[in-house]
C-alpha cells in the first residue's frame, strides 16, 4: 500500500512556482547550520576559545616538586595568569627556570612575589624565590599574549624536576 504524502509537500505552480525537492534540501541545510551553531556556542562556553573548563589545565612534574596552572587557549592581546607552585626546603631560596617560547608569544606584565634574584637564561628567565615554613613557594605571572599559534613553555628546577606545556593563542 502506497503511503500518501501531504499535499503541501508537492511542488505547486499556483500562486507561485515552487520546487519542493530543492526546498527540502534548503531546510535540511538550515537545520545542519543550527546544529553547527549550537555546537559552536557549546564549545565556546566550555572554554575552547578562551577561559573555561576545557581551557584550564595543570601540569605536574613526576616528583611533585613543580606544578603549573595555565590556560590552554588564549586570545591575542588578552591577559592571563600563569601560576607556578614550587616545593623545596623550608625558608631557603628556590630556583626555577622558565624557558621555551613563553617570552616570544607573551609579554610578562607582572610577577608576584618579587623574586630575590632574576637572570636571563637562554630564551627564558631564571628566578629565585624564598620558600615558606612548609618549603613551598608560589610564583604568579600575569602575561599578555602577543603572538598567534602554539607556544611551548618549559619550567624546570635545578634538582631535575621539569615539565612542559603548550598554549594556543587565537588571533
N, CA and C atoms as an extended XYZ file, in Angstrom:
513
Properties=species:S:1:pos:R:3:atomname:S:1:resname:S:1:resid:I:1 pbc="F F F"
N         0.827       -1.173        0.000 N   UNK     1
C         0.000        0.000        0.000 CA  UNK     1
C         0.879        1.247        0.000 C   UNK     1
N         0.583        2.150       -0.887 N   UNK     2
C         1.381        3.357       -1.044 CA  UNK     2
C         0.984        4.391        0.010 C   UNK     2
N         2.012        4.954        0.679 N   UNK     3
C         1.767        5.936        1.726 CA  UNK     3
C         1.493        7.292        1.092 C   UNK     3
N         0.459        7.946        1.558 N   UNK     4
C         0.083        9.243        0.992 CA  UNK     4
C         0.989       10.334        1.566 C   UNK     4
N         1.430       11.233        0.714 N   UNK     5
C         2.254       12.367        1.115 CA  UNK     5
C         1.351       13.586        1.199 C   UNK     5
N         1.535       14.353        2.228 N   UNK     6
C         0.710       15.551        2.415 CA  UNK     6
C         0.830       16.445        1.195 C   UNK     6
N        -0.279       17.073        0.804 N   UNK     7
C        -0.272       17.841       -0.441 CA  UNK     7
C         0.598       19.096       -0.352 C   UNK     7
N         0.896       19.582        0.859 N   UNK     8
C         1.769       20.751        0.976 CA  UNK     8
C         3.219       20.418        0.630 C   UNK     8
N         3.565       19.145        0.577 N   UNK     9
C         4.939       18.752        0.272 CA  UNK     9
C         5.147       18.482       -1.211 C   UNK     9
N         4.157       18.760       -2.058 N   UNK    10
C         4.285       18.640       -3.512 CA  UNK    10
C         4.572       20.013       -4.103 C   UNK    10
N         5.293       20.026       -5.201 N   UNK    11
C         5.560       21.288       -5.893 CA  UNK    11
C         4.263       21.835       -6.472 C   UNK    11
N         4.106       23.170       -6.420 N   UNK    12
C         2.913       23.815       -6.957 CA  UNK    12
C         3.325       24.887       -7.958 C   UNK    12
N         2.388       25.256       -8.792 N   UNK    13
C         2.613       26.333       -9.747 CA  UNK    13
C         1.770       27.551       -9.424 C   UNK    13
N         0.797       27.373       -8.555 N   UNK    14
C        -0.112       28.462       -8.228 CA  UNK    14
C        -0.142       28.660       -6.723 C   UNK    14
N        -0.048       29.739       -6.144 N   UNK    15
C         0.077       31.091       -6.660 CA  UNK    15
C         1.500       31.447       -7.092 C   UNK    15
N         2.515       30.675       -6.674 N   UNK    16
C         3.893       30.883       -7.129 CA  UNK    16
C         4.488       29.532       -7.487 C   UNK    16
N         5.537       29.562       -8.323 N   UNK    17
C         6.215       28.312       -8.668 CA  UNK    17
C         7.060       27.856       -7.483 C   UNK    17
N         6.913       26.589       -7.123 N   UNK    18
C         7.664       26.018       -6.012 CA  UNK    18
C         8.408       24.782       -6.484 C   UNK    18
N         9.582       24.595       -5.916 N   UNK    19
C        10.354       23.370       -6.150 CA  UNK    19
C        10.567       22.746       -4.775 C   UNK    19
N         9.678       21.850       -4.390 N   UNK    20
C         9.710       21.291       -3.038 CA  UNK    20
C        10.927       20.398       -2.790 C   UNK    20
N        11.474       19.786       -3.816 N   UNK    21
C        12.689       18.979       -3.630 CA  UNK    21
C        13.834       19.895       -3.197 C   UNK    21
N        13.982       21.014       -3.904 N   UNK    22
C        15.016       21.982       -3.535 CA  UNK    22
C        14.720       22.593       -2.164 C   UNK    22
N        13.444       22.893       -1.898 N   UNK    23
C        13.076       23.485       -0.614 CA  UNK    23
C        13.414       22.548        0.549 C   UNK    23
N        13.189       21.265        0.387 N   UNK    24
C        13.537       20.298        1.440 CA  UNK    24
C        15.044       20.261        1.676 C   UNK    24
N        15.834       20.374        0.601 N   UNK    25
C        17.296       20.406        0.746 CA  UNK    25
C        17.721       21.660        1.510 C   UNK    25
N        17.079       22.787        1.207 N   UNK    26
C        17.391       24.036        1.907 CA  UNK    26
C        17.051       23.907        3.387 C   UNK    26
N        15.904       23.319        3.694 N   UNK    27
C        15.517       23.132        5.094 CA  UNK    27
C        16.518       22.240        5.830 C   UNK    27
N        16.974       21.189        5.157 N   UNK    28
C        17.965       20.285        5.765 CA  UNK    28
C        19.267       21.042        6.039 C   UNK    28
N        19.696       21.863        5.062 N   UNK    29
C        20.916       22.650        5.223 CA  UNK    29
C        20.765       23.642        6.383 C   UNK    29
N        19.605       24.278        6.497 N   UNK    30
C        19.357       25.194        7.614 CA  UNK    30
C        19.435       24.468        8.952 C   UNK    30
N        18.858       23.281        9.012 N   UNK    31
C        18.881       22.501       10.247 CA  UNK    31
C        20.323       22.158       10.634 C   UNK    31
N        21.130       21.758        9.644 N   UNK    32
C        22.540       21.468        9.921 CA  UNK    32
C        23.263       22.724       10.415 C   UNK    32
N        22.928       23.874        9.843 N   UNK    33
C        23.516       25.138       10.292 CA  UNK    33
C        23.170       25.447       11.736 C   UNK    33
N        21.922       25.200       12.119 N   UNK    34
C        21.513       25.416       13.510 CA  UNK    34
C        22.265       24.482       14.449 C   UNK    34
N        22.398       23.213       14.067 N   UNK    35
C        23.142       22.266       14.907 CA  UNK    35
C        24.596       22.709       15.052 C   UNK    35
N        25.193       23.159       13.942 N   UNK    36
C        26.573       23.647       13.996 CA  UNK    36
C        26.714       24.866       14.890 C   UNK    36
N        25.748       25.777       14.813 N   UNK    37
C        25.773       26.976       15.644 CA  UNK    37
C        25.648       26.629       17.124 C   UNK    37
N        24.761       25.714       17.456 N   UNK    38
C        24.600       25.285       18.852 CA  UNK    38
C        25.884       24.612       19.350 C   UNK    38
N        26.509       23.785       18.499 N   UNK    39
C        27.767       23.131       18.881 CA  UNK    39
C        28.867       24.169       19.106 C   UNK    39
N        28.943       25.181       18.244 N   UNK    40
C        29.943       26.234       18.386 CA  UNK    40
C        29.736       27.026       19.679 C   UNK    40
N        28.499       27.340       19.999 N   UNK    41
C        28.201       28.058       21.243 CA  UNK    41
C        28.555       27.186       22.447 C   UNK    41
N        28.253       25.898       22.368 N   UNK    42
C        28.599       24.984       23.460 CA  UNK    42
C        30.102       24.901       23.680 C   UNK    42
N        30.872       24.803       22.585 N   UNK    43
C        32.331       24.763       22.705 CA  UNK    43
C        32.875       26.077       23.267 C   UNK    43
N        32.271       27.183       22.867 N   UNK    44
C        32.699       28.482       23.386 CA  UNK    44
C        32.467       28.570       24.889 C   UNK    44
N        31.293       28.150       25.329 N   UNK    45
C        31.003       28.175       26.767 CA  UNK    45
C        31.888       27.207       27.542 C   UNK    45
N        32.315       26.123       26.898 N   UNK    46
C        33.176       25.150       27.565 CA  UNK    46
C        34.622       25.627       27.653 C   UNK    46
N        34.986       26.661       26.887 N   UNK    47
C        36.321       27.225       27.013 CA  UNK    47
C        37.287       26.899       25.902 C   UNK    47
N        36.818       26.468       24.750 N   UNK    48
C        37.743       26.150       23.661 CA  UNK    48
C        38.381       27.408       23.085 C   UNK    48
N        37.727       28.557       23.207 N   UNK    49
C        38.260       29.778       22.625 CA  UNK    49
C        38.802       30.753       23.662 C   UNK    49
N        38.720       30.436       24.922 N   UNK    50
C        39.244       31.289       25.987 CA  UNK    50
C        39.124       30.555       27.312 C   UNK    50
N        38.832       31.239       28.378 N   UNK    51
C        38.774       30.619       29.699 CA  UNK    51
C        37.548       29.734       29.845 C   UNK    51
N        37.746       28.601       30.505 N   UNK    52
C        36.649       27.673       30.743 CA  UNK    52
C        37.179       26.307       31.126 C   UNK    52
N        36.291       25.342       31.357 N   UNK    53
C        36.723       24.015       31.809 CA  UNK    53
C        37.639       23.288       30.828 C   UNK    53
N        37.436       23.470       29.528 N   UNK    54
C        38.310       22.800       28.561 CA  UNK    54
C        39.645       23.515       28.411 C   UNK    54
N        39.704       24.781       28.807 N   UNK    55
C        40.929       25.552       28.666 CA  UNK    55
C        41.818       25.492       29.908 C   UNK    55
N        41.234       25.441       31.078 N   UNK    56
C        42.026       25.411       32.313 CA  UNK    56
C        42.784       24.100       32.423 C   UNK    56
N        44.075       24.200       32.721 N   UNK    57
C        44.898       22.992       32.797 CA  UNK    57
C        45.932       23.130       33.911 C   UNK    57
N        46.470       21.994       34.282 N   UNK    58
C        47.502       21.932       35.310 CA  UNK    58
C        48.520       20.892       34.883 C   UNK    58
N        49.795       21.236       34.991 N   UNK    59
C        50.871       20.298       34.673 CA  UNK    59
C        51.695       20.079       35.933 C   UNK    59
N        52.109       18.828       36.154 N   UNK    60
C        52.915       18.469       37.328 CA  UNK    60
C        54.173       17.741       36.882 C   UNK    60
N        55.240       17.955       37.642 N   UNK    61
C        56.456       17.183       37.392 CA  UNK    61
C        56.272       15.792       37.989 C   UNK    61
N        57.086       14.861       37.572 N   UNK    62
C        56.963       13.473       38.023 CA  UNK    62
C        57.165       13.341       39.532 C   UNK    62
N        58.073       14.133       40.101 N   UNK    63
C        58.347       14.024       41.540 CA  UNK    63
C        57.437       14.911       42.397 C   UNK    63
N        56.592       15.718       41.784 N   UNK    64
C        55.644       16.546       42.517 CA  UNK    64
C        56.207       17.839       43.076 C   UNK    64
N        57.465       18.156       42.795 N   UNK    65
C        58.071       19.381       43.320 CA  UNK    65
C        57.655       20.623       42.539 C   UNK    65
N        57.073       20.410       41.380 N   UNK    66
C        56.767       21.516       40.488 CA  UNK    66
C        55.373       21.326       39.906 C   UNK    66
N        54.575       22.390       39.942 N   UNK    67
C        53.219       22.336       39.385 CA  UNK    67
C        52.912       23.690       38.768 C   UNK    67
N        52.267       23.679       37.588 N   UNK    68
C        51.928       24.920       36.891 CA  UNK    68
C        50.448       24.902       36.528 C   UNK    68
N        49.754       25.987       36.841 N   UNK    69
C        48.359       26.180       36.429 CA  UNK    69
C        48.365       27.183       35.277 C   UNK    69
N        47.682       26.841       34.182 N   UNK    70
C        47.699       27.694       32.992 CA  UNK    70
C        46.419       27.496       32.181 C   UNK    70
N        46.249       28.310       31.145 N   UNK    71
C        45.132       28.197       30.211 CA  UNK    71
C        45.671       27.642       28.891 C   UNK    71
N        45.013       26.615       28.350 N   UNK    72
C        45.442       26.035       27.074 CA  UNK    72
C        45.168       26.972       25.902 C   UNK    72
N        44.040       27.671       25.944 N   UNK    73
C        43.610       28.515       24.832 CA  UNK    73
C        43.498       29.963       25.292 C   UNK    73
N        44.094       30.853       24.498 N   UNK    74
C        44.077       32.285       24.805 CA  UNK    74
C        43.750       33.070       23.537 C   UNK    74
N        43.382       34.326       23.725 N   UNK    75
C        43.170       35.214       22.595 CA  UNK    75
C        44.309       36.215       22.536 C   UNK    75
N        44.692       36.596       21.326 N   UNK    76
C        45.766       37.560       21.144 CA  UNK    76
C        45.388       38.879       21.811 C   UNK    76
N        46.264       39.391       22.648 N   UNK    77
C        46.034       40.652       23.337 CA  UNK    77
C        45.392       40.515       24.699 C   UNK    77
N        45.004       39.309       25.086 N   UNK    78
C        44.349       39.134       26.386 CA  UNK    78
C        45.380       38.844       27.474 C   UNK    78
N        45.029       39.186       28.702 N   UNK    79
C        45.898       38.913       29.851 CA  UNK    79
C        45.479       37.607       30.504 C   UNK    79
N        46.437       36.913       31.067 N   UNK    80
C        46.143       35.665       31.739 CA  UNK    80
C        47.174       35.429       32.832 C   UNK    80
N        46.829       34.532       33.763 N   UNK    81
C        47.733       34.193       34.864 CA  UNK    81
C        48.404       32.858       34.600 C   UNK    81
N        49.644       32.791       34.994 N   UNK    82
C        50.423       31.560       34.977 CA  UNK    82
C        50.900       31.393       36.416 C   UNK    82
N        50.487       30.321       37.078 N   UNK    83
C        50.819       30.133       38.493 CA  UNK    83
C        51.757       28.941       38.625 C   UNK    83
N        52.936       29.186       39.186 N   UNK    84
C        53.960       28.149       39.347 CA  UNK    84
C        54.078       27.825       40.832 C   UNK    84
N        53.847       26.564       41.192 N   UNK    85
C        53.965       26.090       42.575 CA  UNK    85
C        55.281       25.325       42.698 C   UNK    85
N        56.092       25.685       43.696 N   UNK    86
C        57.400       25.060       43.903 CA  UNK    86
C        57.459       24.430       45.286 C   UNK    86
N        58.213       23.344       45.398 N   UNK    87
C        58.453       22.717       46.698 CA  UNK    87
C        59.945       22.508       46.885 C   UNK    87
N        60.417       22.783       48.092 N   UNK    88
C        61.827       22.613       48.412 CA  UNK    88
C        62.018       22.621       49.916 C   UNK    88
N        63.188       23.055       50.345 N   UNK    89
C        63.482       23.124       51.775 CA  UNK    89
C        62.868       24.388       52.373 C   UNK    89
N        62.421       24.310       53.643 N   UNK    90
C        61.802       25.472       54.295 CA  UNK    90
C        62.769       26.646       54.437 C   UNK    90
N        62.235       27.844       54.203 N   UNK    91
C        62.959       29.097       54.395 CA  UNK    91
C        64.274       29.178       53.627 C   UNK    91
N        64.319       28.587       52.446 N   UNK    92
C        65.508       28.673       51.594 CA  UNK    92
C        65.094       29.148       50.210 C   UNK    92
N        66.018       29.800       49.496 N   UNK    93
C        65.694       30.238       48.139 CA  UNK    93
C        65.483       29.029       47.211 C   UNK    93
N        64.439       29.108       46.404 N   UNK    94
C        64.163       28.083       45.401 CA  UNK    94
C        64.408       28.698       44.029 C   UNK    94
N        65.117       27.967       43.202 N   UNK    95
C        65.434       28.451       41.862 CA  UNK    95
C        64.512       27.770       40.857 C   UNK    95
N        63.953       28.542       39.947 N   UNK    96
C        63.099       28.000       38.893 CA  UNK    96
C        63.477       28.674       37.572 C   UNK    96
N        63.509       27.879       36.519 N   UNK    97
C        63.806       28.411       35.188 CA  UNK    97
C        62.577       28.248       34.305 C   UNK    97
N        62.167       29.338       33.699 N   UNK    98
C        61.040       29.334       32.768 CA  UNK    98
C        61.614       29.642       31.397 C   UNK    98
N        61.526       28.670       30.505 N   UNK    99
C        62.150       28.826       29.191 CA  UNK    99
C        61.200       28.354       28.096 C   UNK    99
N        61.707       28.306       26.906 N   UNK   100
C        60.886       27.906       25.763 CA  UNK   100
C        60.395       29.137       25.027 C   UNK   100
N        59.195       29.033       24.487 N   UNK   101
C        58.652       30.108       23.663 CA  UNK   101
C        57.800       31.102       24.450 C   UNK   101
N        57.828       31.015       25.772 N   UNK   102
C        56.999       31.897       26.597 CA  UNK   102
C        57.274       33.365       26.294 C   UNK   102
N        58.534       33.761       26.261 N   UNK   103
C        58.862       35.169       26.061 CA  UNK   103
C        58.683       35.611       24.612 C   UNK   103
N        58.531       34.658       23.682 N   UNK   104
C        58.267       35.004       22.289 CA  UNK   104
C        56.786       35.261       22.035 C   UNK   104
N        55.928       34.517       22.715 N   UNK   105
C        54.495       34.644       22.476 CA  UNK   105
C        53.762       35.451       23.522 C   UNK   105
N        54.457       35.808       24.602 N   UNK   106
C        53.806       36.513       25.702 CA  UNK   106
C        54.691       37.647       26.192 C   UNK   106
N        54.050       38.624       26.787 N   UNK   107
C        54.756       39.713       27.452 CA  UNK   107
C        54.422       39.613       28.937 C   UNK   107
N        55.436       39.519       29.775 N   UNK   108
C        55.210       39.414       31.220 CA  UNK   108
C        54.865       40.799       31.751 C   UNK   108
N        53.642       40.936       32.284 N   UNK   109
C        53.185       42.223       32.809 CA  UNK   109
C        53.473       42.370       34.296 C   UNK   109
N        53.342       41.261       35.036 N   UNK   110
C        53.524       41.337       36.485 CA  UNK   110
C        54.072       40.012       36.999 C   UNK   110
N        54.897       40.109       38.019 N   UNK   111
C        55.488       38.935       38.652 CA  UNK   111
C        55.361       39.119       40.158 C   UNK   111
N        54.636       38.214       40.818 N   UNK   112
C        54.419       38.294       42.259 CA  UNK   112
C        54.751       36.960       42.892 C   UNK   112
N        55.401       36.856       44.000 N   UNK   113
C        56.077       37.934       44.711 CA  UNK   113
C        57.348       38.337       43.974 C   UNK   113
N        57.877       39.462       44.350 N   UNK   114
C        59.114       39.929       43.744 CA  UNK   114
C        60.203       38.896       44.020 C   UNK   114
N        60.894       38.393       42.990 N   UNK   115
C        61.935       37.391       43.237 CA  UNK   115
C        63.137       37.994       43.972 C   UNK   115
N        63.849       37.135       44.695 N   UNK   116
C        65.070       37.576       45.376 CA  UNK   116
C        66.118       37.989       44.357 C   UNK   116
N        66.148       37.233       43.257 N   UNK   117
C        67.122       37.477       42.200 CA  UNK   117
C        66.518       36.962       40.904 C   UNK   117
N        66.880       37.556       39.789 N   UNK   118
C        66.410       37.101       38.479 CA  UNK   118
C        67.539       37.274       37.476 C   UNK   118
N        67.619       36.356       36.519 N   UNK   119
C        68.636       36.470       35.479 CA  UNK   119
C        68.118       35.838       34.195 C   UNK   119
N        68.720       36.250       33.094 N   UNK   120
C        68.360       35.675       31.797 CA  UNK   120
C        68.971       34.291       31.695 C   UNK   120
N        68.235       33.387       31.058 N   UNK   121
C        68.719       32.013       30.883 CA  UNK   121
C        68.342       31.555       29.479 C   UNK   121
N        69.221       31.845       28.520 N   UNK   122
C        68.921       31.476       27.138 CA  UNK   122
C        67.717       32.254       26.632 C   UNK   122
N        66.679       31.530       26.201 N   UNK   123
C        65.452       32.181       25.736 CA  UNK   123
C        64.449       32.381       26.864 C   UNK   123
N        64.876       32.187       28.088 N   UNK   124
C        63.951       32.288       29.211 CA  UNK   124
C        64.502       33.141       30.325 C   UNK   124
N        64.008       32.843       31.514 N   UNK   125
C        64.404       33.606       32.689 CA  UNK   125
C        64.563       32.641       33.866 C   UNK   125
N        65.503       32.956       34.743 N   UNK   126
C        65.728       32.159       35.948 CA  UNK   126
C        65.391       33.041       37.145 C   UNK   126
N        64.556       32.506       38.038 N   UNK   127
C        64.094       33.262       39.204 CA  UNK   127
C        64.459       32.535       40.485 C   UNK   127
N        64.742       33.304       41.540 N   UNK   128
C        64.969       32.753       42.869 CA  UNK   128
C        63.921       33.361       43.788 C   UNK   128
N        63.142       32.498       44.430 N   UNK   129
C        62.105       32.958       45.366 CA  UNK   129
C        62.299       32.246       46.697 C   UNK   129
N        61.877       32.888       47.775 N   UNK   130
C        62.033       32.328       49.118 CA  UNK   130
C        60.842       31.439       49.446 C   UNK   130
N        61.115       30.234       49.944 N   UNK   131
C        60.033       29.313       50.324 CA  UNK   131
C        59.515       29.667       51.717 C   UNK   131
N        58.315       29.206       52.017 N   UNK   132
C        57.719       29.465       53.332 CA  UNK   132
C        58.164       28.401       54.338 C   UNK   132
N        57.529       28.363       55.505 N   UNK   133
C        57.895       27.409       56.558 CA  UNK   133
C        57.636       25.963       56.153 C   UNK   133
N        56.749       25.746       55.202 N   UNK   134
C        56.460       24.390       54.726 CA  UNK   134
C        57.332       24.017       53.529 C   UNK   134
N        58.187       24.926       53.089 N   UNK   135
C        59.064       24.651       51.954 CA  UNK   135
C        58.394       24.881       50.609 C   UNK   135
N        57.301       25.611       50.596 N   UNK   136
C        56.578       25.858       49.349 CA  UNK   136
C        56.667       27.324       48.955 C   UNK   136
N        56.616       27.555       47.659 N   UNK   137
C        56.593       28.917       47.125 CA  UNK   137
C        55.663       28.925       45.917 C   UNK   137
N        54.984       30.034       45.741 N   UNK   138
C        54.079       30.194       44.603 CA  UNK   138
C        54.475       31.465       43.867 C   UNK   138
N        54.674       31.344       42.560 N   UNK   139
C        55.018       32.483       41.716 CA  UNK   139
C        53.835       32.744       40.787 C   UNK   139
N        53.316       33.965       40.829 N   UNK   140
C        52.204       34.369       39.964 CA  UNK   140
C        52.759       35.254       38.853 C   UNK   140
N        52.573       34.826       37.617 N   UNK   141
C        52.963       35.643       36.478 CA  UNK   141
C        51.691       36.074       35.755 C   UNK   141
N        51.559       37.363       35.502 N   UNK   142
C        50.479       37.853       34.655 CA  UNK   142
C        51.106       38.132       33.304 C   UNK   142
N        50.607       37.456       32.283 N   UNK   143
C        51.178       37.575       30.944 CA  UNK   143
C        50.113       38.070       29.971 C   UNK   143
N        50.559       38.828       28.965 N   UNK   144
C        49.681       39.275       27.886 CA  UNK   144
C        50.146       38.570       26.612 C   UNK   144
N        49.223       37.874       25.978 N   UNK   145
C        49.575       37.146       24.759 CA  UNK   145
C        49.694       38.124       23.598 C   UNK   145
N        50.824       38.067       22.896 N   UNK   146
C        51.009       38.948       21.748 CA  UNK   146
C        51.510       38.190       20.526 C   UNK   146
N        51.245       36.912       20.471 N   UNK   147
C        51.582       36.104       19.310 CA  UNK   147
C        50.344       35.377       18.828 C   UNK   147
N        50.513       34.582       17.794 N   UNK   148
C        49.420       33.761       17.265 CA  UNK   148
C        49.973       32.374       16.993 C   UNK   148
N        49.255       31.352       17.423 N   UNK   149
C        49.686       29.979       17.189 CA  UNK   149
C        49.985       29.255       18.488 C   UNK   149
N        50.720       28.159       18.365 N   UNK   150
C        51.042       27.321       19.513 CA  UNK   150
C        52.408       27.697       20.088 C   UNK   150
N        52.472       27.817       21.404 N   UNK   151
C        53.715       28.170       22.085 CA  UNK   151
C        53.969       27.164       23.203 C   UNK   151
N        55.156       26.572       23.198 N   UNK   152
C        55.528       25.568       24.189 CA  UNK   152
C        56.463       26.201       25.217 C   UNK   152
N        56.178       25.969       26.482 N   UNK   153
C        56.966       26.524       27.580 CA  UNK   153
C        57.495       25.382       28.435 C   UNK   153
N        58.702       25.557       28.945 N   UNK   154
C        59.321       24.558       29.810 CA  UNK   154
C        59.651       25.227       31.139 C   UNK   154
N        59.247       24.592       32.236 N   UNK   155
C        59.546       25.085       33.583 CA  UNK   155
C        60.363       24.005       34.271 C   UNK   155
N        61.499       24.396       34.862 N   UNK   156
C        62.364       23.378       35.477 CA  UNK   156
C        63.034       23.906       36.742 C   UNK   156
N        63.413       22.956       37.576 N   UNK   157
C        64.159       23.233       38.804 CA  UNK   157
C        65.564       22.674       38.633 C   UNK   157
N        66.548       23.190       39.361 N   UNK   158
C        67.905       22.652       39.253 CA  UNK   158
C        68.009       21.213       39.764 C   UNK   158
N        67.024       20.757       40.545 N   UNK   159
C        67.041       19.380       41.054 CA  UNK   159
C        66.719       18.366       39.964 C   UNK   159
N        66.306       18.861       38.800 N   UNK   160
C        65.972       17.963       37.695 CA  UNK   160
C        64.488       17.877       37.418 C   UNK   160
N        63.674       18.345       38.337 N   UNK   161
C        62.226       18.336       38.110 CA  UNK   161
C        61.893       19.330       37.005 C   UNK   161
N        61.161       18.878       36.009 N   UNK   162
C        60.780       19.781       34.927 CA  UNK   162
C        59.456       19.336       34.322 C   UNK   162
N        58.830       20.258       33.650 N   UNK   163
C        57.582       19.961       32.948 CA  UNK   163
C        57.461       20.907       31.768 C   UNK   163
N        56.697       20.482       30.802 N   UNK   164
C        56.444       21.301       29.627 CA  UNK   164
C        54.951       21.386       29.377 C   UNK   164
N        54.525       22.481       28.810 N   UNK   165
C        53.116       22.627       28.456 CA  UNK   165
C        53.012       23.528       27.235 C   UNK   165
N        51.904       23.393       26.538 N   UNK   166
C        51.689       24.136       25.308 CA  UNK   166
C        50.424       24.971       25.425 C   UNK   166
N        50.482       26.177       24.883 N   UNK   167
C        49.333       27.075       24.877 CA  UNK   167
C        49.086       27.529       23.441 C   UNK   167
N        47.810       27.647       23.073 N   UNK   168
C        47.458       28.093       21.731 CA  UNK   168
C        46.811       29.465       21.823 C   UNK   168
N        47.321       30.403       21.009 N   UNK   169
C        46.797       31.764       21.002 CA  UNK   169
C        46.024       31.981       19.708 C   UNK   169
N        44.740       32.300       19.858 N   UNK   170
C        43.897       32.619       18.702 CA  UNK   170
C        44.153       34.063       18.279 C   UNK   170
N        44.011       34.360       16.981 N   UNK   171
C        44.203       35.753       16.523 CA  UNK   171
C        43.159       36.692       17.083 C   UNK   171
